[in-house]
Amino acid sequence: MKKLLLPTLLATCAIFSAQAQEKLSGHLYTGWLFPQNDFIHSDYEGNKPNLAVGAGIGYQIAPALTLRGDFMAGNMDGNHEIYYYETSLYEAKLGLDFNVIKLFNKDYEKIKLNLHVAPGMMYYSAKMYDIDTREKLVESPVAGEKALSPNFILAYGGSVGIALSPKLDLNLGYSNRFVDEVEWMDANQSGDYSDYYGMAQVGFTYYLKNDPSKVQVDKKAYADLNKKVANLEQTVSESEANGERIAELEMSNQEKAMRIQTLEAELDSAKTNFSTQMATTTVETEPQTPANAEAILGEPQFRIIVASLPNRVMAQRWIDRSNLDKSGMVVAYIENLNTYRVVYKSFPSFAAARKELLNIKGSIPDAWIVEF
């Protein structure tokens, strides 16, 4: 378990990093600026479209809520019968997008209906000209003092996001700007309007989230993890092999102990009933194998031994008096030990034999396993 701890921690860190990255999104947009001032026309000679471009980055802090930072740059102009103005502006803002649809269906991703609010700063440079002579009349801020005039703004509006793919949305929207006490964005202080502006925009949102049907894996980390798993598998395999070897040695020791007990029993029996023992041991001098034993003992297998006796007659009597299943019981003569073993059952594997051994341990506690 300790060896698995480090790979588990590494995998957890990788998953956390991937989840954080999946919450990021990139925004790119352009749009048309709508000035709200006293210059209601844009038909003077040389006027330019009131266009702006912007980019931003978002971070999803809740299923319906995204924290978003944006930077935008654009131009505005306009005129009336006597004057025209031209303004360059730049804005940076940090706000929130709230997807209203998530209130009703948190898993719906095809359409996003976002409400947007974002405070920020806007910097502008405005110039007013005589429409006939093209002479510059007013400049804000005043030349030489500072290049741009900084002002607080509050943007508010909404947009519709249409999913083109799991990672890409097309966005259409409008947001208005409240500019705090600014009268000189059109280089003109007089008039009936405070200087506000809005923007109709179209753009794209790209999500860094992974395709849910695919999993991205660092190749080096994956190779290292595979190597660790292979080492762990080898360690487990060696442990299992050692465990089987230990079990076999335990069985061998148990067999030796049983042999000693059997010899001691034979010695005691010989002392107390010498004549009976002699008669019994002379009944048969050569090992005889029953007919059914030939097939059972034909190939080496793992045998469960329930008794080891000095002659075949005693071994057969043990079988006859036993309450165990006799369908696989045979007597096997072990020449090098000069003993007759009662084989209860035979199995092709040690594991199968051990399983059956555990079943009869309650009635034959001294039973053991040996391969021959």
C-alpha positions as CSV (number, residue, x, y, z in Angstrom):
1,M,0.0,0.0,0.0
2,K,2.8,2.4,0.8
3,K,4.3,1.9,-2.7
4,L,0.9,2.9,-4.2
5,L,0.8,6.1,-2.3
6,L,3.1,8.2,-4.5
7,P,1.5,7.2,-7.8
8,T,-1.9,8.0,-6.3
9,L,-0.8,11.4,-5.1
10,L,0.7,12.2,-8.5
11,A,-2.5,11.2,-10.3
12,T,-4.6,13.3,-7.9
13,C,-2.4,16.4,-8.5
14,A,-2.6,15.9,-12.3
15,I,-6.4,15.6,-12.1
16,F,-6.7,18.8,-10.0
17,S,-4.5,20.7,-12.4
18,A,-6.5,19.4,-15.4
19,Q,-9.8,20.4,-13.7
20,A,-8.5,24.0,-13.0
21,Q,-7.4,24.3,-16.6
22,E,-10.8,23.2,-17.8
23,K,-12.4,26.2,-16.1
24,L,-10.5,28.7,-18.3
25,S,-11.9,30.3,-21.5
26,G,-10.6,32.8,-24.0
27,H,-12.6,35.6,-25.6
28,L,-12.1,37.5,-28.9
29,Y,-14.6,40.0,-30.2
30,T,-15.2,43.1,-32.4
31,G,-18.1,45.4,-32.6
32,W,-19.7,48.8,-33.3
33,L,-19.5,51.6,-30.8
34,F,-22.5,53.8,-30.2
35,P,-21.7,57.3,-28.8
36,Q,-24.3,58.9,-26.7
37,N,-23.6,62.7,-27.0
38,D,-24.7,65.8,-29.0
39,F,-23.0,64.8,-32.2
40,I,-25.7,62.7,-33.8
41,H,-24.3,62.6,-37.3
42,S,-21.3,60.7,-38.8
43,D,-21.3,62.0,-42.4
44,Y,-18.4,64.5,-42.5
45,E,-15.7,63.9,-45.1
46,G,-13.1,61.5,-43.8
47,N,-15.2,59.9,-41.0
48,K,-14.2,56.4,-39.9
49,P,-16.4,53.5,-38.7
50,N,-16.9,53.5,-34.9
51,L,-15.2,50.1,-34.5
52,A,-13.5,48.4,-31.6
53,V,-11.7,45.1,-31.0
54,G,-11.2,43.3,-27.7
55,A,-9.9,40.2,-26.0
56,G,-10.4,38.6,-22.6
57,I,-10.0,35.6,-20.4
58,G,-12.6,33.9,-18.2
59,Y,-12.6,31.6,-15.3
60,Q,-15.7,29.6,-14.3
61,I,-16.2,30.0,-10.6
62,A,-19.6,28.3,-10.5
63,P,-21.7,26.4,-13.1
64,A,-23.6,29.6,-14.0
65,L,-21.0,32.2,-13.1
66,T,-17.8,33.2,-14.9
67,L,-15.2,35.7,-13.8
68,R,-14.0,37.6,-16.8
69,G,-11.3,40.2,-17.6
70,D,-11.3,42.2,-20.8
71,F,-9.2,44.7,-22.7
72,M,-10.7,46.7,-25.6
73,A,-9.5,49.5,-28.0
74,G,-11.7,51.5,-30.4
75,N,-12.4,54.8,-32.1
76,M,-15.5,57.0,-32.1
77,D,-16.4,60.1,-34.2
78,G,-19.3,62.3,-35.0
79,N,-20.3,65.7,-36.3
80,H,-23.0,68.3,-36.6
81,E,-23.2,71.3,-39.0
82,I,-20.1,73.2,-37.6
83,Y,-17.8,70.8,-35.8
84,Y,-16.7,67.1,-35.8
85,Y,-14.8,65.1,-33.2
86,E,-12.6,62.1,-33.1
87,T,-11.9,60.0,-30.0
88,S,-9.6,57.1,-29.4
89,L,-10.4,55.0,-26.3
90,Y,-9.1,52.0,-24.4
91,E,-10.8,50.2,-21.6
92,A,-9.9,47.5,-19.1
93,K,-12.5,45.9,-17.0
94,L,-13.1,42.9,-14.7
95,G,-16.6,41.6,-14.3
96,L,-19.0,38.6,-14.1
97,D,-21.0,36.7,-16.7
98,F,-24.2,35.0,-15.4
99,N,-25.7,32.3,-17.6
100,V,-29.5,32.5,-16.9
101,I,-30.2,29.2,-18.6
102,K,-28.2,27.3,-15.9
103,L,-30.9,28.2,-13.4
104,F,-33.3,25.9,-15.3
105,N,-31.0,23.3,-16.7
106,K,-27.4,23.1,-15.4
107,D,-26.3,20.6,-18.0
108,Y,-27.5,22.5,-21.1
109,E,-24.6,23.8,-23.2
110,K,-26.0,24.5,-26.7
111,I,-27.3,28.1,-25.9
112,K,-25.9,30.4,-23.3
113,L,-27.9,33.5,-22.2
114,N,-25.4,35.7,-20.3
115,L,-26.1,38.8,-18.2
116,H,-22.9,40.9,-18.0
117,V,-21.7,43.5,-15.5
118,A,-18.2,44.7,-15.2
119,P,-16.5,47.8,-13.5
120,G,-13.3,49.0,-15.0
121,M,-11.2,51.9,-16.3
122,M,-11.5,53.7,-19.6
123,Y,-8.8,56.0,-21.1
124,Y,-9.6,58.3,-23.9
125,S,-8.1,61.1,-26.1
126,A,-10.6,63.4,-27.9
127,K,-10.1,66.2,-30.5
128,M,-12.7,68.5,-32.0
129,Y,-12.2,70.2,-35.4
130,D,-13.9,72.8,-37.6
131,I,-15.8,70.9,-40.2
132,D,-14.9,73.3,-43.0
133,T,-11.3,74.3,-42.2
134,R,-10.2,71.1,-40.5
135,E,-8.5,73.2,-37.8
136,K,-8.2,71.6,-34.4
137,L,-10.2,73.6,-31.9
138,V,-10.2,71.6,-28.7
139,E,-8.2,68.7,-27.3
140,S,-9.0,66.6,-24.2
141,P,-7.0,66.0,-22.2
142,V,-5.0,69.2,-22.7
143,A,-1.9,68.6,-24.8
144,G,1.3,68.3,-22.7
145,E,-0.4,67.4,-19.4
146,K,-1.2,63.7,-20.1
147,A,-1.7,61.5,-23.1
148,L,-5.0,59.9,-22.0
149,S,-7.7,60.8,-19.6
150,P,-8.5,58.0,-17.1
151,N,-12.2,57.5,-16.0
152,F,-14.2,54.9,-14.1
153,I,-16.8,53.0,-16.1
154,L,-19.4,50.4,-15.4
155,A,-20.4,48.1,-18.3
156,Y,-23.7,46.3,-18.2
157,G,-25.6,44.3,-20.8
158,G,-26.1,40.8,-22.1
159,S,-25.1,38.3,-24.8
160,V,-26.2,35.1,-26.5
161,G,-23.7,32.3,-26.9
162,I,-24.3,29.6,-29.6
163,A,-22.2,26.5,-29.3
164,L,-20.5,25.7,-32.6
165,S,-18.6,22.8,-31.0
166,P,-18.0,21.5,-27.4
167,K,-15.0,24.0,-27.2
168,L,-16.2,27.0,-29.3
169,D,-19.1,29.5,-29.0
170,L,-20.3,32.2,-31.3
171,N,-21.4,35.3,-29.2
172,L,-23.7,38.1,-30.1
173,G,-24.5,40.9,-27.5
174,Y,-24.7,44.5,-26.5
175,S,-23.4,46.3,-23.4
176,N,-23.7,49.9,-22.4
177,R,-21.1,52.0,-20.5
178,F,-21.8,54.4,-17.7
179,V,-19.0,56.9,-17.5
180,D,-18.6,58.7,-14.2
181,E,-19.0,62.5,-14.7
182,V,-17.3,62.8,-18.0
183,E,-18.3,65.6,-20.4
184,W,-15.2,65.7,-22.7
185,M,-15.3,62.4,-24.6
186,D,-16.5,64.3,-27.6
187,A,-14.1,67.2,-26.9
188,N,-17.1,69.4,-26.1
189,Q,-18.5,70.3,-22.6
190,S,-21.7,71.9,-23.7
191,G,-24.8,70.0,-24.7
192,D,-27.7,68.1,-23.3
193,Y,-26.1,64.7,-22.9
194,S,-23.5,63.2,-20.6
195,D,-20.9,61.3,-22.6
196,Y,-21.8,57.6,-22.5
197,Y,-21.3,55.0,-25.1
198,G,-22.3,51.4,-25.8
199,M,-21.1,48.5,-28.0
200,A,-22.8,45.9,-30.1
201,Q,-20.4,43.0,-30.5
202,V,-19.8,39.7,-32.2
203,G,-17.1,37.3,-31.2
204,F,-16.0,33.9,-30.2
205,T,-15.4,32.1,-26.9
206,Y,-12.9,29.2,-26.8
207,Y,-13.0,26.8,-23.8
208,L,-9.9,24.9,-22.7
209,K,-12.0,22.0,-21.3
210,N,-11.2,18.6,-22.7
211,D,-13.5,16.6,-24.9
212,P,-15.5,14.4,-22.4
213,S,-15.0,11.4,-24.7
214,K,-11.2,11.7,-24.6
215,V,-8.7,11.7,-21.8
216,Q,-5.4,13.6,-22.2
217,V,-2.4,12.0,-20.5
218,D,1.1,13.2,-20.1
219,K,3.2,10.6,-22.0
220,K,6.2,10.8,-19.6
221,A,4.0,10.6,-16.5
222,Y,2.1,7.7,-18.0
223,A,5.3,5.8,-18.8
224,D,6.6,6.4,-15.3
225,L,3.3,5.2,-13.8
226,N,3.4,2.0,-16.0
227,K,6.9,1.3,-14.8
228,K,5.9,1.6,-11.1
229,V,2.9,-0.6,-11.8
230,A,5.1,-3.2,-13.4
231,N,7.5,-3.2,-10.4
232,L,4.6,-3.6,-8.0
233,E,3.2,-6.5,-10.0
234,Q,6.6,-8.2,-10.0
235,T,6.8,-7.7,-6.2
236,V,3.4,-9.1,-5.7
237,S,4.2,-12.1,-7.9
238,E,7.4,-12.8,-6.0
239,S,5.5,-12.5,-2.7
240,E,2.9,-15.0,-3.9
241,A,5.6,-17.4,-5.1
242,N,7.3,-17.2,-1.7
243,G,4.0,-17.7,0.1
244,E,3.4,-21.0,-1.9
245,R,7.0,-22.1,-1.1
246,I,6.5,-21.5,2.6
247,A,3.2,-23.4,2.5
248,E,4.9,-26.3,0.8
249,L,7.7,-26.3,3.4
250,E,5.1,-26.2,6.2
251,M,3.3,-29.2,4.6
252,S,6.7,-31.0,4.4
253,N,7.4,-30.4,8.0
254,Q,3.9,-31.5,8.9
255,E,4.5,-34.7,7.0
256,K,7.7,-35.4,8.8
257,A,6.0,-34.8,12.2
258,M,3.2,-37.2,11.2
259,R,5.8,-39.8,10.2
260,I,7.5,-39.5,13.6
261,Q,4.1,-39.9,15.3
262,T,3.3,-42.9,13.2
263,L,6.6,-44.6,14.0
264,E,6.2,-43.9,17.7
265,A,2.7,-45.5,17.5
266,E,4.1,-48.5,15.7
267,L,6.8,-48.9,18.4
268,D,4.2,-48.8,21.2
269,S,2.0,-51.3,19.4
270,A,4.9,-53.6,18.9
271,K,5.8,-53.6,22.6
272,T,2.3,-54.2,23.9
273,N,1.1,-56.7,21.3
274,F,4.1,-58.2,19.6
275,S,2.4,-61.4,18.5
276,T,-0.6,-59.7,16.9
277,Q,1.7,-57.1,15.2
278,M,3.8,-59.9,13.7
279,A,0.7,-61.7,12.4
280,T,-0.6,-58.6,10.9
281,T,2.7,-57.5,9.3
282,T,3.2,-60.9,7.7
283,V,-0.1,-61.0,5.9
284,E,1.4,-59.2,2.9
285,T,5.0,-58.6,2.0
286,E,4.7,-57.2,-1.5
287,P,2.7,-54.0,-2.2
288,Q,-0.5,-54.7,-4.2
289,T,-2.3,-51.9,-5.9
290,P,-6.1,-52.1,-6.1
291,A,-7.6,-51.9,-9.6
292,N,-9.0,-48.4,-9.2
293,A,-5.7,-47.1,-7.7
294,E,-3.8,-47.5,-11.0
295,A,-5.8,-44.8,-12.8
296,I,-5.7,-42.4,-9.8
297,L,-2.0,-42.9,-9.1
298,G,-1.0,-43.0,-12.8
299,E,0.3,-39.4,-12.9
300,P,2.0,-37.2,-10.3
301,Q,-0.5,-35.0,-8.5
302,F,-1.0,-33.2,-5.1
303,R,-2.4,-35.9,-2.8
304,I,-4.2,-35.3,0.6
305,I,-2.8,-38.0,3.0
306,V,-5.1,-38.8,5.9
307,A,-3.0,-41.8,7.4
308,S,0.3,-43.5,7.0
309,L,0.4,-47.2,8.2
310,P,2.9,-50.0,8.3
311,N,1.0,-52.4,6.0
312,R,-1.8,-52.5,3.4
313,V,-4.3,-54.4,5.6
314,M,-4.2,-51.7,8.3
315,A,-4.5,-49.0,5.6
316,Q,-7.5,-50.7,4.0
317,R,-9.2,-51.1,7.4
318,W,-8.7,-47.4,8.0
319,I,-10.5,-46.7,4.7
320,D,-13.3,-49.2,5.5
321,R,-13.9,-47.6,8.9
322,S,-13.7,-44.0,7.7
323,N,-16.7,-41.7,7.3
324,L,-15.1,-39.7,4.6
325,D,-16.0,-39.8,0.9
326,K,-14.4,-43.0,-0.4
327,S,-14.8,-42.3,-4.1
328,G,-11.2,-41.2,-4.5
329,M,-9.6,-43.1,-1.6
330,V,-6.7,-45.4,-2.5
331,V,-3.8,-47.0,-0.7
332,A,-0.3,-46.0,-2.0
333,Y,2.8,-47.9,-1.1
334,I,5.8,-45.5,-0.6
335,E,8.9,-47.7,-1.2
336,N,11.6,-45.4,0.2
337,L,9.7,-45.0,3.4
338,N,8.3,-48.6,3.5
339,T,4.9,-47.3,4.5
340,Y,1.3,-47.5,3.1
341,R,-0.4,-44.1,2.8
342,V,-4.1,-43.6,2.6
343,V,-4.8,-41.1,-0.2
344,Y,-8.1,-39.3,0.4
345,K,-8.2,-37.3,-2.9
346,S,-5.8,-36.1,-5.6
347,F,-5.7,-32.7,-7.3
348,P,-3.7,-31.3,-10.2
349,S,-2.8,-28.1,-8.3
350,F,-1.6,-27.3,-4.8
351,A,-4.3,-24.6,-4.4
352,A,-7.1,-27.0,-5.1
353,A,-5.7,-29.6,-2.7
354,R,-5.2,-27.0,0.0
355,K,-8.8,-25.9,-0.4
356,E,-10.1,-29.4,0.2
357,L,-7.6,-30.0,3.0
358,L,-9.2,-27.1,4.9
359,N,-12.6,-28.8,4.5
360,I,-11.6,-32.0,6.3
361,K,-9.3,-30.4,8.9
362,G,-12.1,-30.6,11.4
363,S,-12.4,-34.4,11.2
364,I,-8.8,-35.2,10.3
365,P,-6.6,-32.5,11.9
366,D,-3.3,-34.4,11.0
367,A,-4.0,-34.7,7.3
368,W,-1.3,-33.2,5.0
369,I,-0.5,-32.6,1.3
370,V,2.3,-34.2,-0.6
371,E,3.1,-34.4,-4.4
372,F,3.9,-37.8,-6.0
